[in-house]
């Protein structure tokens, strides 16, 4: 079935779409190309290559509504975005499931932008200072914190071929620990973390959509 889908798309260049993987992930790309058994996703100035057999289908990106005009009496300062809004924006920007970022934020910090762990992890999605510095983000700024955390997670998913458990374990314990053990390391804290995030992610994904009424 996957092969048939891609045969129908051969030679096409598609803008503003998502590639849906067999793992359930939606990867946003500006342009998608197929070259034999490789699918290339052009994202910004970068390039991601994925085996064609891993791609289930393509979905068009929904148009973003233009913001409403400010009232004639004078502009009203916009309210700062809520943590949930930051999660949704980062998920859209980096082609990640909203439910996954939601689950990590809930388990990491309880959605608290001011959380600081005993190990020094900062903010909503608990960025370590070294990770924040590498990503050139201010971890004390909620918007930068969530965006950098989403970028970091995307890097880990790509590193581990979109294996969710290994990516989550690396997010919690570091990629070095995952690489040494070849799987989720035998640390109770990390194993519980992966279990809690994965269970919440699956629960949110299976939750029925709200009625339009």
ABEGO torsion letter per residue (X at the ends): XAAAAAAAABGBBBBGBBBBBAAGBBBBBABBBBBEABBBBBBEABBBBBBAAABABBBBBBBBBBBBBBBAAEBBBBBBBBAAAAAAAAAAAAGBBAAAAAAAAAAAAGGBAABBBAAGBBEAAGBBAAAAAAAGBBAABAAAAAAAAAAAAAAAAAAAGGBAAAAAAAAAAEAAAAAAAGBBBABAAAAAAAAAAAAAAAAAAABBBBBAX
